[in-house]
Amino acid sequence: MAYLSEEALQNLKKYTYKAVDKSILSKYVLNYLWNWFVTLWPLSVAPNTITLSGLFIVFLNFLTLLYFDPSYVTEKGGAFVPNWVYFSWGIGLFLYQTFDSVDGKQARRTGMAGPLGQMFDHGCDAINTTLEAIIAAQALNLGRSWWTLSSQLAALANFYLTTWEEYHTGYLYLGVFSGPVEGILMLVVVYLITAVYGPSFWDTPVLDFLHLSSVPLISNTIPNVGLNVCFMIFGAFGLAFNIIGSYSNVRTAMREKREREEKSSSSSSTTTEKPLIRLLPFLISAAIQVAWVAHPPLSGSGIGEGGFTILDSELFIPFLCAWGLQSAHRVGRIILAHLTRGPFPFWDPLWVLGLVGAVDANLPRLVGRPPIIQTTPARTTLLIYTTLLLSFVAYARFCAGVINEITEFLGIACFTVRKKDGEGRWRSVMAAEGEEGKKEK
């Protein structure tokens, strides 16, 4: 199956990376680290290899979570995770950010910059988004809860919003406070604090922590919720801020495009309504997933009070992972459309997987009858793991197919520093440059 038409492949040659980074931290602090760190990598290492290495570190962090807390019950549920594990999560995430930030610099050093790197970088970031949402919720002692689900929802929304914004504006915007910079550093701090004080620290009521619970005016006005809940609320405000910023950027881009069309007497019209409609795929997907996980309790014979639910079972992590893979597949198609100037991908066939589970599990609410497929916890387990497998296969197939088509067309290797010469043979970039230098002499 070909993912790219001939026109789309030709448009790849027209792509140029554009970004706006307003982060004070990255500009005045981290950039010095990144400029030094990239010099440690030999020119024989491909930039995508650096990106994948960073994701591999995060995956190792995820494996330690599964090893020490396979049921995802956290400390409040009796799980014991050694302090060094939380330290490793903080170090691993910081390394991921560093690797992710120097891959572009390595691409320019090796002459391997191009749309393939942009596509690969976004693909790794999409996977990391879900993994970190799960890992962070464990460190915050949230575990199997609606707060964890909300955290994943917010993280996926943020990533989709950034990709949606880049598609319409042509720029990757990183604001004064952005997820890839300040957001990641906040999580690093969370992991380090958890390593020192333990996950239960985050259950401390905020007013008790600030020594304000004895002040009547404050205690009677502000709910004395846990620090972990406060962190979630802060994240919600951050998401709202990013929504406003992204919409503002898209609105400005659409207005400028409309003005250019008017000057050129173009008959087409550009409005902000169409971009807003393109937010619907995420909303539809989120609604399907939330509906599924919010199903009535299941018992061995159907529906019953106090029965089995995905949210309160060991299926919660595979459910979140399946959702994350489907989201990664969706944003991957959007960024591919951006790189190739193609139409916005609205329909997603992977919706069917979640829709089957959501409708079946909610049949008692919809038509007053037991589920057809998820009649027992075992059958629910089979359905969710089947969904996870199919989601993984779909995303892996998409990534492999797109990488193969782009590398063959542009003649730029993905994991080695090689390009095709005029005769179509793969050659080392450094070797080719050495030969050209000898010819010039």
Secondary structure, 3 states (H helix, E strand, C coil): CCCCCHHHHHHHCCCCCCEEECCHHHHHHHHHHHHHHHHHCCCCCCHHHHHHHHHHHHHHHHHHHHHHCCCCCCHHHCCCCCHHHHHHHHHHHHHHHHHHHHHHHHHHHHCCCCHHHHHHHHHHHHHHHHHHHHHHHHHCCCCCCHHHHHHHHHHHHHHHHHHHHHHHHCCEEECCCCHHHHHHHHHHHHHHHHHHHCHHHHHCEHHHHCCCCCCHHHHCCCCCCEHHHHHHHHHHHHHHHHHHHHHHHHHHHHHHHHHHHHHCCCCCCCCCHHHHHCCHHHHHHHHHHHHHHCCCCEECCEECCCCECCCCCCCHHHHHHHHHHHHHHHHHHHHHHHHHCCCCCCCCCCHHHHHHHHHHHCHHHHCCCCCCCCCCHHHHHHHHHHHHHHHHHHHHHHHHHHHHHHHHHHCECCCCCEEECCCCCEEEHHHHHHHHHHHHC
